[in-house]
C-alpha cells in the first residue's frame, strides 16, 4: 500500500475478503482516497474510499465508493496501521509498517 501526501493511495493484494471478486486476492489492485479521521467506536482512524478495485469495483461504472479502513498504533516516529482478520476474538491482525 502506498499512501500519498495528496490524500490518494494505491494498493496490491488488499482488501482480500471481497465476496464475488473475480481477481486473485494477492494480485488485486485498488486505488482511491484516504484520510485521517477522529477515532471513535464507529469509524477507522485511517479511512479509505476505494474508487477502483480490480475485478470488483469501479466507481465510474457503479457510482459511490467502497469504504474500508485501518486502526493506528505505535508512535509518530514509528506508526503501525492494522486491521483485524476474521473473528475479533481470535485477535488475528494484519499489520502495515512504514517502509520509507
MIFIPA-443248 format. One line per field, with one value per residue: residue in one letter; x, y, z of N, C-alpha, C, O in turn. Coordinates in steps of 0.001 Angstrom, whole numbers. Layout:
residues N
code: c(A ...)
n.xx: c(X ...)
n.yy: c(Y ...)
n.zz: c(Z ...)
ca.xx: c(X ...)
ca.yy: c(Y ...)
ca.zz: c(Z ...)
c.xx: c(X ...)
c.yy: c(Y ...)
c.zz: c(Z ...)
o.xx: c(X ...)
o.yy: c(Y ...)
o.zz: c(Z ...)
This chain:
residues 100
code: c(X X X X X X X X X X X X X X X X X X X X X X X X X X X X X X X X X X X X X X X X X X X X X X X X X X X X X X X X X X X X X X X X X X X X X X X X X X X X X X X X X X X X X X X X X X X X X X X X X X X X)
n.xx: c(848 530 486 -185 850 -1007 -3460 -4301 -4231 -2678 -2902 -1923 -3136 -5028 -8239 -8797 -11034 -13337 -16399 -17399 -15517 -13461 -10762 -7625 -6877 -4212 -3109 -4829 -5605 -6006 -7333 -7727 -8946 -7660 -7978 -7208 -9129 -11271 -10878 -13232 -15784 -17190 -15891 -12901 -9591 -7884 -9228 -10450 -11490 -12248 -11961 -11539 -11286 -9653 -11359 -13634 -14741 -15686 -15945 -16600 -18373 -20188 -20819 -20690 -18483 -16244 -15871 -13377 -11016 -8310 -6835 -4771 -1584 1375 3921 4400 6842 7231 4846 2151 -146 -3127 -5370 -8083 -8448 -10909 -12630 -12974 -12424 -10378 -8109 -6438 -4245 -3539 -745 623 3620 5692 7610 9307)
n.yy: c(-1161 2196 5281 8493 11926 13673 12694 10464 6935 3785 248 -3202 -6464 -6110 -4974 -8263 -9826 -9873 -10764 -12334 -11152 -11170 -11383 -12770 -12533 -11862 -10530 -8491 -5126 -1781 1557 4954 7368 8571 9340 10810 10314 11292 9235 6882 4663 3853 4365 4155 5158 5655 6149 4698 5335 3452 3873 2328 -1188 -3900 -6308 -6110 -3507 -435 2848 4598 3138 1896 3909 5767 4753 2176 1545 1286 643 1283 666 2480 2275 2432 4962 8478 8589 5938 4665 2253 633 -1251 -4094 -6134 -9585 -11746 -13337 -11186 -11985 -13813 -12359 -12059 -10283 -8057 -6269 -3167 -1517 1395 1935 3675)
n.zz: c(0 -813 559 -332 34 -1025 -401 -1813 -2646 -3503 -3885 -3604 -3446 -1444 -500 857 1382 -338 -1324 -4252 -5882 -8806 -9292 -8316 -4873 -4063 -6233 -6727 -7413 -6158 -5802 -4696 -2374 772 4299 7466 10311 13058 15790 16829 18122 15861 13454 11383 12233 10061 7087 4087 783 -1730 -5137 -7320 -7625 -8761 -10680 -9117 -8157 -9605 -9544 -11581 -13074 -11252 -9496 -6366 -3609 -2423 891 3467 6128 8489 11705 14077 15615 17715 17438 16555 15259 14580 13241 13104 11076 11294 10965 12000 11267 10247 12963 15662 18264 17972 17626 15383 13344 10628 9873 8972 8298 8260 5373 3995)
ca.xx: c(0 1238 -333 472 538 -2148 -4695 -4638 -3489 -2751 -2637 -1927 -3397 -5922 -8772 -8793 -12259 -14437 -17227 -17767 -14416 -13028 -9309 -6924 -6626 -2811 -2767 -5874 -5145 -7026 -6897 -8760 -8511 -7592 -7934 -7196 -10409 -11332 -11114 -14350 -16174 -17889 -15079 -11476 -8745 -7446 -10387 -10181 -12587 -11750 -12652 -11398 -10701 -9658 -12240 -14693 -15414 -15272 -16883 -17067 -19474 -21149 -21086 -20274 -17154 -16165 -15157 -12666 -10129 -7322 -6588 -3412 -874 2764 4201 4520 8084 7144 3419 1729 -1564 -3501 -6780 -8407 -8824 -11828 -13278 -12229 -11993 -9155 -7016 -5545 -4047 -2666 -71 1397 4605 6249 8778 10244)
ca.yy: c(0 3468 6434 9700 13132 14385 12039 9320 5723 2604 -953 -4511 -7553 -5718 -5864 -9660 -10539 -9369 -11819 -12093 -10570 -12103 -11365 -13375 -11504 -11458 -9639 -7476 -3756 -826 2949 5859 8442 8222 10478 10571 10725 11252 7854 6582 3258 3553 4623 3846 6360 5869 5754 4562 5290 2833 4265 1167 -2429 -4769 -7468 -5968 -2223 705 3927 5184 2297 1598 5058 5653 4220 1061 2059 389 1435 647 1230 3019 2095 2869 6365 9330 8207 4555 4295 966 526 -2656 -4468 -7478 -10514 -12761 -13144 -10271 -12703 -14558 -11374 -12150 -8946 -7730 -5047 -2440 -632 2380 1431 4771)
ca.zz: c(0 -857 931 -822 810 -1614 24 -2658 -2335 -4368 -3110 -4264 -2507 -350 523 419 1741 -1163 -1894 -5640 -6653 -9847 -9411 -7191 -3857 -3988 -7341 -6848 -7216 -5766 -5705 -4227 -1489 2185 5212 8905 10886 14511 16224 17721 18014 14621 12268 11426 12250 8684 6287 2660 -192 -2953 -6360 -8200 -7130 -9944 -10606 -8121 -8006 -10416 -9243 -12833 -13544 -10189 -8636 -4965 -3330 -1481 2057 4374 6957 9349 13020 14203 16882 17611 17733 15378 14593 14114 13243 12538 10720 11414 10850 12448 10208 10764 14257 16534 19462 17670 17651 14217 12800 9517 10291 7974 8911 7330 4664 3711)
c.xx: c(899 233 426 2 -631 -3489 -5143 -3811 -3616 -2393 -2644 -2191 -4310 -7024 -8938 -10101 -13485 -15197 -17635 -16679 -13868 -11522 -8710 -6570 -5184 -2415 -3796 -5293 -6316 -6443 -8064 -8175 -8507 -7590 -7825 -8505 -10302 -11682 -12331 -14761 -16767 -17008 -13642 -10698 -8152 -8532 -10032 -11482 -11993 -12596 -12619 -10754 -10792 -10520 -13371 -15435 -14824 -16313 -17394 -18282 -20566 -21557 -20589 -18854 -17276 -15314 -14516 -11752 -9191 -7256 -5126 -2859 561 2891 4260 5766 8014 5683 3200 233 -1922 -5002 -6940 -8841 -9730 -12456 -12413 -11692 -10719 -7911 -5989 -5478 -3232 -2078 742 2367 5171 7532 9780 9612)
c.yy: c(1232 4570 7678 10919 13930 13736 10910 8120 4715 1403 -2179 -5553 -7211 -4849 -7287 -10389 -10069 -10516 -11434 -11449 -11616 -12166 -11994 -12303 -11012 -10483 -8532 -6093 -2864 568 3797 6953 7946 9496 9983 11096 10719 9822 7790 5131 2886 3662 4149 5152 6681 5282 5762 4571 4742 3305 3108 24 -3412 -6008 -7346 -4634 -1177 1795 4618 4433 2181 2813 4788 5108 3012 1542 970 1246 601 1381 1680 2670 2567 4340 7167 8946 6813 4080 2910 1047 -948 -2837 -5868 -8311 -11571 -12362 -12271 -10972 -13512 -13671 -11587 -10779 -8991 -6380 -4465 -1532 283 1849 2534 6115)
c.zz: c(0 -546 508 -28 236 -1266 -876 -2227 -3472 -3508 -4010 -3186 -1350 -901 -16 657 958 -1809 -3312 -6475 -7620 -10025 -8157 -6160 -3798 -5094 -7552 -6565 -6821 -5720 -5235 -3379 -45 3023 6646 9454 12409 14914 17144 17468 16661 13380 12472 11496 10871 7796 4803 1865 -1484 -4126 -7355 -7437 -8280 -9705 -9619 -8184 -8938 -10220 -10498 -13370 -12492 -9370 -7227 -4835 -2411 -305 2894 5224 7789 10683 13064 15586 16690 17968 16439 14569 13978 14126 12639 12263 10794 11243 11407 11252 10825 12082 15163 17780 19235 17694 16548 13571 11522 9897 9159 8720 7834 6714 4389 3954)
o.xx: c(1896 -737 1558 -1104 -1195 -4533 -6266 -2810 -4534 -1667 -3296 -1552 -4362 -6728 -9190 -10259 -14556 -14698 -18153 -16883 -13817 -11044 -9218 -6018 -4957 -1487 -3648 -4570 -7471 -5230 -9227 -7060 -9246 -7252 -8284 -8940 -9340 -12668 -12439 -14127 -16839 -17353 -13232 -11096 -7943 -8730 -9400 -12450 -11327 -13817 -13551 -9796 -11891 -10422 -14018 -16664 -13605 -17445 -18496 -19127 -21746 -22538 -20118 -18119 -18276 -14154 -15050 -11718 -9262 -7580 -4334 -3564 918 2072 4179 5744 8665 5316 3960 -548 -1126 -5787 -6034 -9509 -9364 -12777 -11247 -10635 -10041 -6789 -4802 -6508 -2357 -2817 1466 1977 5125 8426 10985 10260)
o.yy: c(1294 4774 7895 10935 14776 14160 10429 8267 4784 1528 -2189 -5537 -7951 -4009 -7482 -11504 -9888 -11162 -10341 -11215 -12802 -12946 -11784 -11265 -9837 -9694 -7718 -5910 -3167 750 3413 7418 7030 10577 8893 12193 10193 9262 8547 4447 1700 3097 3794 6145 7850 4068 6697 3902 5457 3153 2926 228 -3731 -6663 -8342 -4634 -1049 1666 5167 5021 2347 2758 3690 5013 2844 1908 -133 2464 -628 2566 1311 2755 3049 4890 6599 8977 6542 3207 2459 1474 -1804 -1896 -6694 -7818 -12214 -11193 -12587 -10607 -13867 -14173 -11328 -10172 -9840 -5447 -5182 -853 -32 1376 2331 7145)
o.zz: c(720 -1277 942 511 930 -1762 -728 -1526 -4290 -2521 -5054 -2134 -368 -1750 -1205 160 1536 -2731 -3544 -7666 -7297 -10848 -7056 -6526 -3507 -4917 -8464 -5586 -7119 -5613 -5358 -3617 315 2542 6989 9104 12969 14435 18109 16665 16340 12342 13577 10888 10547 7758 4312 2226 -2233 -4111 -8137 -6692 -8734 -8668 -9294 -8259 -9046 -10686 -10496 -14046 -12804 -8628 -6934 -5818 -1713 -493 3014 5053 7797 10773 12197 16592 15615 18705 15349 13338 12969 14913 11782 13114 10407 11355 11298 10343 11808 12299 15403 18296 20199 17771 16746 13280 11349 10208 8468 9670 6644 7416 4540 3764)
